[in-house]
């Protein structure tokens, strides 16, 4: 993440107005761009990160503990680097007929938001595809040049009416759709 937000150094570009560059004027090249112009990069990285955490029952034990640690680490790093982050968990209702989303950390990444990550736990069913589409829309609405979605999942979509090969295909399609909006990184 540090490499992604490394701020560009101040650059000098040749322009048609600005401070006259005598060396450029006398170089023998015929051009109107004989002036130096300083380009100062913005002070804030133009990056946002969204993290979607699978909260399904199949994530119990070490999987959910590692997912929680990963989410906490990302939130803390983003807080330290002043990068907006959104962390959402997704599961299904206990009957397995609808997706349920828990919003732990919003773009402001407050201390209370980060503390709420300790409530990440394995729950019921999950709808990976619809949840990734839902999260893609949250990321789409945020203005930034660079957008990264991290999906922490065991890759096993399973609910009453959403399982097997068709669910895996739908999840893969949702990820392809998300890649039109942001970079997607899967963490298993």
C-alpha positions as CSV (number, residue, x, y, z in Angstrom):
1,X,0.0,0.0,0.0
2,X,2.9,2.3,0.8
3,X,4.2,1.9,-2.7
4,X,0.8,2.6,-4.2
5,X,0.5,5.9,-2.5
6,X,4.1,7.1,-2.7
7,X,3.6,10.7,-3.6
8,X,5.1,11.8,-6.9
9,X,7.9,14.3,-6.5
10,X,7.7,17.8,-7.9
11,X,8.2,17.6,-11.6
12,X,9.3,20.2,-14.1
13,X,7.6,20.1,-17.5
14,X,8.3,22.2,-20.6
15,X,5.4,24.6,-21.4
16,X,4.6,27.6,-23.5
17,X,4.5,29.8,-20.5
18,X,6.2,29.9,-17.1
19,X,9.9,30.5,-16.2
20,X,12.1,30.9,-19.2
21,X,14.6,28.0,-19.6
22,X,17.7,29.5,-21.4
23,X,19.3,26.1,-22.0
24,X,16.1,24.9,-23.7
25,X,16.0,28.1,-25.7
26,X,19.6,27.6,-27.0
27,X,19.5,23.9,-27.6
28,X,18.8,24.3,-31.3
29,X,15.4,22.6,-31.2
30,X,12.6,24.6,-32.8
31,X,9.8,24.6,-30.2
32,X,7.5,26.9,-28.4
33,X,8.0,25.0,-25.2
34,X,11.0,26.9,-23.8
35,X,9.5,27.6,-20.4
36,X,9.8,25.5,-17.2
37,X,6.6,24.9,-15.3
38,X,6.6,23.2,-11.9
39,X,4.0,20.5,-11.4
40,X,3.3,20.0,-7.7
41,X,1.5,16.7,-6.9
42,X,-1.4,16.8,-4.6
43,X,-0.8,16.2,-0.9
44,X,-3.4,13.4,-0.6
45,X,-3.1,10.0,-2.4
46,X,-5.9,9.5,-4.8
47,X,-6.5,5.9,-3.6
48,X,-9.4,4.2,-1.8
49,X,-9.5,0.6,-0.5
50,X,-12.6,-1.5,0.0
51,X,-12.4,-4.8,1.9
52,X,-15.2,-7.4,1.7
53,X,-15.0,-10.1,4.3
54,X,-16.9,-13.4,3.9
55,X,-18.8,-14.1,7.2
56,X,-20.3,-17.4,6.2
57,X,-20.3,-20.5,8.4
58,X,-17.6,-22.1,6.4
59,X,-15.2,-19.4,7.5
60,X,-15.3,-20.6,11.2
61,X,-12.2,-21.2,13.2
62,X,-8.8,-20.1,11.9
63,X,-10.3,-18.8,8.7
64,X,-12.4,-16.1,10.4
65,X,-9.7,-15.3,12.9
66,X,-7.2,-14.7,10.1
67,X,-9.8,-12.7,8.2
68,X,-10.4,-10.5,11.3
69,X,-6.6,-10.0,11.7
70,X,-6.2,-9.0,8.1
71,X,-9.1,-6.6,8.2
72,X,-7.7,-5.0,11.4
73,X,-4.3,-4.7,9.8
74,X,-5.6,-3.1,6.7
75,X,-7.7,-0.6,8.7
76,X,-4.8,0.4,10.9
77,X,-2.4,0.8,7.9
78,X,-5.0,2.9,6.0
79,X,-5.5,5.0,9.1
80,X,-1.7,5.6,9.5
81,X,-1.4,6.5,5.8
82,X,-4.6,8.5,5.6
83,X,-6.1,6.3,2.9
84,X,-9.9,6.0,2.9
85,X,-11.0,2.5,3.6
86,X,-14.4,0.7,3.7
87,X,-14.7,-2.7,5.4
88,X,-17.9,-4.7,4.9
89,X,-18.7,-8.2,6.0
90,X,-21.3,-10.3,4.0
91,X,-23.3,-13.3,4.9
92,X,-26.9,-14.5,4.4
93,X,-29.9,-14.8,6.7
94,X,-30.1,-18.0,8.7
95,X,-32.7,-19.3,6.2
96,X,-30.3,-18.8,3.3
97,X,-32.6,-16.7,1.1
98,X,-31.1,-13.2,1.2
99,X,-27.8,-11.5,1.5
100,X,-26.9,-9.6,4.7
101,X,-24.2,-6.9,4.8
102,X,-22.5,-5.6,7.9
103,X,-20.7,-2.3,7.5
104,X,-17.8,-2.3,10.0
105,X,-15.5,0.6,8.8
106,X,-16.8,3.5,6.7
107,X,-14.6,5.8,4.6
108,X,-13.8,7.9,7.6
109,X,-12.1,5.0,9.4
110,X,-12.8,6.3,12.9
111,X,-11.4,4.5,16.0
112,X,-14.9,3.2,16.8
113,X,-15.2,1.8,13.3
114,X,-11.8,0.0,13.8
115,X,-12.9,-1.4,17.1
116,X,-16.1,-2.8,15.5
117,X,-13.8,-5.1,13.5
118,X,-13.4,-7.2,16.6
119,X,-17.1,-8.3,16.0
120,X,-16.2,-10.1,12.8
121,X,-17.4,-13.7,13.3
122,X,-18.6,-16.6,11.1
123,X,-22.3,-16.6,10.8
124,X,-24.7,-18.3,8.3
125,X,-24.9,-18.7,4.5
126,X,-23.3,-16.4,1.9
127,X,-24.0,-14.9,-1.4
128,X,-20.6,-14.0,-2.8
129,X,-21.7,-12.7,-6.3
130,X,-24.6,-10.4,-5.1
131,X,-22.5,-9.2,-2.2
132,X,-19.5,-8.3,-4.5
133,X,-21.9,-6.5,-6.8
134,X,-23.3,-4.5,-3.9
135,X,-19.8,-3.6,-2.7
136,X,-18.8,-2.6,-6.2
137,X,-21.5,0.0,-6.2
138,X,-20.3,1.4,-2.9
139,X,-16.8,1.7,-4.4
140,X,-18.1,3.1,-7.7
141,X,-19.7,6.1,-5.8
142,X,-16.5,7.1,-4.2
143,X,-14.3,9.5,-6.3
144,X,-10.7,8.4,-6.6
145,X,-8.2,7.7,-9.4
146,X,-7.1,4.4,-7.9
147,X,-9.7,2.0,-6.4
148,X,-8.8,-1.4,-4.9
149,X,-11.2,-4.0,-3.7
150,X,-9.9,-6.8,-1.5
151,X,-12.1,-9.8,-1.0
152,X,-11.3,-12.1,1.9
153,X,-13.1,-15.3,1.4
154,X,-12.8,-19.1,1.3
155,X,-14.3,-19.0,-2.1
156,X,-17.3,-21.3,-1.3
157,X,-20.6,-19.5,-2.0
158,X,-23.4,-21.5,-0.4
159,X,-27.0,-20.7,0.4
160,X,-30.3,-22.5,-0.1
161,X,-30.8,-21.3,-3.7
162,X,-27.2,-20.3,-4.4
163,X,-24.6,-23.0,-4.4
164,X,-22.5,-25.2,-6.6
165,X,-21.3,-24.5,-10.2
166,X,-23.9,-21.8,-10.9
167,X,-22.9,-19.9,-7.7
168,X,-19.2,-20.2,-8.6
169,X,-19.9,-18.9,-12.1
170,X,-22.0,-16.0,-10.8
171,X,-19.2,-15.1,-8.3
172,X,-16.6,-15.1,-11.2
173,X,-18.9,-12.9,-13.3
174,X,-19.3,-10.5,-10.3
175,X,-15.6,-10.2,-10.0
176,X,-15.2,-9.5,-13.8
177,X,-17.8,-6.8,-13.5
178,X,-16.0,-5.3,-10.4
179,X,-12.8,-5.1,-12.4
180,X,-14.4,-2.6,-14.7
181,X,-14.7,-0.3,-11.7
182,X,-11.6,-1.1,-9.5
183,X,-8.7,-3.5,-9.1
184,X,-9.7,-6.7,-7.3
185,X,-7.5,-8.7,-5.1
186,X,-8.7,-12.0,-3.7
187,X,-7.4,-13.3,-0.3
188,X,-8.1,-16.9,0.6
